[in-house]
Amino acid sequence: MIEILDSLPSERTYTPEGFLIAPAKLARCGIQPYRAVEYAEKSGDPMRILNIYRPPEEVFAPESLASYEGVPLTNDHPPSFFVTADNWRHLALGFVRNIRQQEGYVVGDLIVQDKSTIALIESGKVGLSAGYQSQKDMTPGITPNGQPYDGIQRNIRVNHIALTRTPRCGPTCRIEDSNPHGELLMSDTPDQTTAQSTDAVSTVQTAPTPCHDCGEIQIQMDTLTEMIKKLEAENQTLRQKEATPAVRDAWIADWAETVTDAKQLMPTITTTDKSCHAIRHEVVKQLYPKHKPVVDALLAGYSLDSADEAMIQRAFKVLSAIPQSTPRRDPVLDALNTQMNTDSSPLDPQAARVQYIQQLQTTYTA
């Protein structure tokens, strides 16, 4: 069942300091798809899809909800996945609070404290994905509404909330705001759609499910198709508008960071007149033979040419975090070493001692 509500005024507010506060849907119960490699399932095809059930009694358990309170907001999931005391200052861009259950979702208030991240949200990056640990119960079964699953997540403990364009739980897990076309609220039936997109949802894939009510499913699909068309039209309109200074600053910062990392990974790369995505794609393609297992797992079965922008960016960040086989050179230190080597020739210990004594005899005479 889909309920169409009247349009709402913006639910986002800003503090005098410029921080953004907005309600957000952080996670949901139901079935979500995972690759076997993500679950360390070594038997069979590592790229096969596992349907993992997140039952309400686990998602909304008091201990699970409590683990959301105060966790940091990150821009995409960290390369090391977890936020710790060692990397918090480099990753934390805000936090979540006031965690509660709302229908089939975990919701809370998102406080964004980083200017560049606020600009990204204002430009349309609003998807949210929880980074968490859970106990794996790989006992197959069937949900109360008749959907088969391969395993269950238990004892869910949240580490962070990531801002992303392709949340695993679907496009409804997002930062809330007004919707001029009315907000779509799904029923408690678990959402089986997974969106693959860059700046807007472009395709919808549905996981196999028993057809208990094909007519209702078709209505939902038609509604989602219309929503996709509207989002694509809105996205095209936004792209044609001049970006605000804050958005331009965010773009420039992203490009500068991308170029720096790309030069360290691939010193010969030419970045002139190339977009961030083109630079990342070229680097990932160049390093693919050396890091094939890692990149294949990150691309989740997609080829380099068919992977979307978010997948390529994720692979680029992971490769940037991998220690290089040779230490990265420091140009200032290299210059100093060159100066030292130019001014003096290497001396063995005995020769250095003789030279030191000669200097004492010459300089400090009675």
N, C-alpha and C positions, 0 to 999 in steps of 0.2 A: 504494500500500500504506500502511495506517495501523497503527501499533504503539501499543498501550495499555500504559503503564508503571504500576507501582504508585505509590501516593501517596508524595511525598517531604516531608521536613521543610522548613521555610522555609529558603531559601538566602540570605535577606537578613540582614545583620549590621549592628551599629551600633558606632561607635568611642566611646571615652570622651568625645570632644568632641561627640557626637551626630550625626556624619556617617553617612549611609547608604551601605553597600557592597553591591552586588548584581550577580550575573552577568546579562548581557543579550545578546539577539540583536539585532544592529545593522543588518544588511542581508542580502540573499540574492541568489543568482544566479537566472536564469530570465527570463521575460518580465514586464514591468510596463507598465501603461497610462499614457500621457501624452496631454494635449491638444495638438493641433497648434500652438496659440499658445505653449505652453511651449517648443516646439522651434523657434520662429521660422519655422515653415513657413507662408509667406504664400499659397501656392496652395491652392485648395479651401476647405472649411469650417474656420475656425480652431478650432471646437469639436469637430471629429472626433477620434476616438481613434486614436492611433498605438501599436502594440504594439512596444515597444523591448526588444531582447534584451540581457541582461547575462550574457555567457558566463563560465563558471568561470575561464578563463585570464585574464580581465580583472579580475573581482571579487577573485580570490585572488592576483593578481600581487603580488610582494613590495613594489613601490613603492606599490601601492594600499593594501595592509594597513598599511604603515608610516605612511601619511598619517592613519590613524585615531588613532594613539598620541598621547594628551594633548589631543585636541581638546575644546573646551568643550561642556558640556551647556546647552541653552537651553530655555525654556518656550515651545513652538511655534517655528516658524521666524521669525527676525527680519524686520521689515518691509523692511529693506534686503537681506535674505536672507543676506548674508555677515557673519561676525563678524570685526572688524578691531581694530587697536590703538586706534582712535578710540571704539569702542562696547563693547569687551570687558568693562569694569568694570560696565556696566549690564546685560549679557546673560548673562554666565557664572555658572552656578549649580552647577557641578561639572565633572567631566571623565571621560574613559574611559582605560583602560590595559589592558595584558596582552592585546593584540589577537591573535586566532588564528582559524584555520579550523576549523569543526566541522560536518561533513557539508556541507550546501549553504548554510551561514550563515557570516557574519562575526560572531564573538562577542567579548565583552570584559567587563571588570569596570567597572561604573559607580560612580563616587564622587559622591554628591550632598551638597553642603555648605551648601545654603540651607534653612532651617527650613520656610519656606512651601512650597517645592517638595517637600520630604519629605512634608509633610502632603497635598499633592495626590496624590502617588504612593500613600500609604496609603489615600486615599479612592477609588482606582481608576483614576487617569490613569496608565497604564503603557505606552502605545504609544510606539514610537521610530521616528524617521525621520532619515536622514542627509541633511545639506545638503552638496552636493559640486559640483565641476566635472568635465566629461568631454568628450572629443572625440566629435563626432557623425559616425557613419558611416551615412548613409542609404541603404545598399545592402540591399534586401530579400533575404530568404532563408528557410530552414526550419531549425529546431533539430534536433539529433540525434534527438529523440523525435517529430519530425514536426509541430511547431507553426510556423506561418508568422509572420514578423515583418517590420516595416517598416524597422528600422534597428538598429544596434548601438552600445552605449556602450563607448568605449575610453579608456584612460589616466585612470581614475577617481581623483580626488584629493578627499579629504574635508575640509570646513571646520568642521563642527560636527555634533552629534547633538541633535535636537529631541525634547522630550517632547511627545507629541501623542495625541489620541484616535483619529485616523483615519490610521494610517501607510499609505503607498502600497503597501508590500510585503506588506500584510495583517496580520491580528491576531497572527501568530506572531512578528513583530518587536516585542519587548516586554521589559520588565524581568521577570526570572524570579522565581518564588516557588512555594510548594507549591500543589498543586491537589487538593482532596479527591476529585475524580472521576477522578484519573489524568491524566497529561499526554499530549496528542495530539502525536505527532511525525510529520510528513509525510515521504514518501519524497523522493528527489531530483527527482521530477517538479515543475516550477515551479508554484507556487500561482497559479491564475488567478482567485482570489476577491478582490473589493474590498468592504470593509465600509463602509457609511455609517451612522454612529451618533452618539449624544450621549454618554451614560454607559455604554452597553453596545451590543453589536452588535445591530442590529435587522433588517437585511436583508442578503442575500448575492446578488451579481450575478456571473455567470460570463461571461467573454469567450468568443466563438465559438472552438471548437477541434474538430479532427477527432475523430470518435467511434471511437477505436481499441478501446476497451473500455468500452462503455456501462454494463455491469453494475458494474464497479469504480467508475466515476464516480458512479453512483447511490448506491452504498454510502457514498462519501465525502460526498455531499450530505446523505444521511440522518444521518450522524454529525455534520456541521456544524450541521444543523437542531436536533438534540438539544442540542448544546453551546450554541447560541443560547438555547434555552428555559431551560436551567439558568442561564446568565448573566443573563437577564432576571429570573428568580426571585430570584437572589442580589442583584441590583441593587435590586429592590423591597424586599427584607429590609433591606438596608443603609440605604435611604432612610428606613425606619421607625424606625431606631435613632437615638438621640441622638448628635449629632456630638461628637467629642472637642474639647477646647479648642484644640488645634493646628489642627484642621480649621476650626473657627469663625474662628480668627484669619486663616486663609488666605482664607476667604470674605469676611470684612470687608475685608481688604486689596484683594482683587480688586474688590469693590463700590466702594470709595473711589477706586481708580484709574480704574474705568470712569466714575464720575460726574464726576471731574475732567476726563477727556478729552472726555466728552460735552458738558459745559458750554462747553468751549473751541470745540468744533465746532458746537454748536447752543445758543447762550446761552438761548433761550426754552424749552428742554425742561424738563418737570416729571419729576423722578425719584422722588418720594415713592411708596412702596409698589410700586415696580417692580423686577423682577429684573434682573440684569446683562444677561441675554439680551434682555429686552424693551427695555432702554435702548439696547443696541447696535443692535438691529433697527430701532428708531425713527430713530436717527441715520443709519444706512446708507440707509434708505428716503428720508429727507429729502434726503440728499446725492446720491442715485443719479442724478438728471437731470444734475447737474454733472460727475459722474465715471463716467458710464455705461460707457465702454470698460474702465476699470480694474476696476470692480465685476463686470462681466460675465465678465472673464477669471478673477477670483478665485473666482467662484461656479461656474465650470466648466460652464456650460450650465444650471444650476438657476436658477429664479426666486427672488426674495426670499422668497416664501412657502413654497417647497419646499426651500430650502437648510437644511441642518442647523445646529446651534449652532456647531460648529467653523468652518464656512464663514463665518457671519456675524461671528464673533469675528475671523477672519483679515482680512475686509474692513474691519472697524472699526479694527483696528490699523494697517492700511495707510493708511486715510484720516487717522488721527491723526498719521501720520508725514509726510503731504504738507504742505508749507509753505502757510500760509493767505495769501489775497490781501491781507489787511490784518494788520499786526502785532498780536499778542495784547496786550491792555492789562494794565498792571501797576497794581493798585488803590492800592498805596502811593505809586508815582510820580505817579499821577493826583492823589492827595490833596495831595502836596507842591506840584505845579504849580498846583493850585487855590489853595493858601495863598499862593504867591508872586504869583499874578495878583490876589488880593484885596488884598494888602498894598501893592502898588506898581503904578503905571500904566507902560506901555511908554514908554521914552525913546529919541529918536534920538541918535546919537553926539554931536552938537554940544550938545544939551540936557544930556546926561549930563556932558560936560566942564565946562559952566558950573556945574552943581550941585556937582560935585566941588571946583571952585575956591572956591565959596562956603562949602562945609563947612570947607575948610582955613583960610579967612580968619576964620571964626566961632570955630572950635575952638582953633586954635593961634595965639593972639595973644601978642605980646611983653610 
